[in-house]
Amino acid sequence: MVVDEFFLFAAVVLQFAAAFLSVKGVQQVAAARHRGAQFSDLFTNTIFRDIVISISATVGLYVIASVIHVRPSSVFAASDV
């Protein structure tokens, strides 16, 4: 039971860190250009590009691992159903 709680805590911390760093990246881009962030910044700005690539790679690997282990439902739920 303690192991489950540890991984729950680790997942929550990692989700918070991803959201926090994404918001800070958007704010930094907006401040540097003295305007709001635009969709084209996803491809032209290195900070945005790195955030999108890293989050996409993480989610993609999670989905692939879930499919390989024949548990695609674990992408949406953390229970062993």
Residue, then its C-alpha position, 0 to 999 in steps of 0.5 A: m500500500v505504501v508503494d502505491e501511495f508513493f507512486l501516486f504522490a510522484a505522479v501528482v508532483l510530475q503533473f504539477a511540474a509539467a503544468f507549472l513549467s509549461v505555464k512559465g514557458v508561455q509567460q516567458v515567450a509572451a514577455a519576450r515578445h511583448r504580446g501574447a503567445q500565438f500558435s505559430d510560436l509552437f514551431t518557431n520558438t525553441i522553448f515552446r517546441d521543447i515543451v511540446i516535444s517532451i510532453s508528447a514524447t512522455v504521453g506517447l511512450y505511456v500509451i505505447a507501453s500500455v498497449i504493449h502490456v495489453r492494458p490500454s485502459s491504464v492510459f485513462a485510469a490507474s487501477d488494475v481492472 
